Amino acid sequence: MTSKVTVYSAEWCAWCHKVKDFLKQNKIQFEEKNVDDPKNAEECVKKSGQGGIPVTEIDGQIVIGFDQKKIKELLKIQ
């Protein structure tokens, strides 16, 4: 089963690039939502309860920051 993954990020955010690079290296498809768009920023805050990025949503579970251990756990990768 393929996980539904969404990354809330911005071009200027170094940790956002780390999350996206990690997902790409592990061949995980994801949707990217740029928080410079107010609609995406509002959606991100609603889901995460805070304004920091990156925020990654994996099958409805929220991961704040680049928490590699939690991302691997939710995606069931080594």
Buried (B, 14 or more C-beta within 10 A) or exposed (E): EEBEBBBBBBEEBEEBBBBBEBBEEEEBEBEBBBBEEEEBBEBBBEBBEEEBBBBBBBEEEBBBBBBEEBBEEBBEEE
